[in-house]
Amino acid sequence: MTPADYPFNTASQGRRSIERYAKQYIGASDEATGVWHGKDAADKRNIGTGEKSFPFANAPFDVIGMDTHTMHCVGTLIIEGSHGLLAPI
């Protein structure tokens, strides 16, 4: 291959094509999903296929989720307690 041949003749030198392929493969492959996102994520891909049952909640707070974000600011979170008291965090 010469510098005039693809992928050497593009600005990204084929990196974007490989990145698109990898994202598509990870999204479509159960094994790759497990490696990249964990066994739980791979198992949840099977919901509705009859291969694995969905873990239903049996009691309050059995199934919860948390998503973290970074906020570049200074602030206070105030939570109301059990007797109506406000607690700054």
Secondary structure as UniProt FT lines:
FT   TURN            3..4
FT   TURN            6..9
FT   TURN            13..14
FT   HELIX           15..28
FT   HELIX           30..37
FT   HELIX           39..44
FT   TURN            45..50
FT   TURN            60..61
FT   STRAND          78..80
FT   TURN            82..83
FT   STRAND          86..88
//
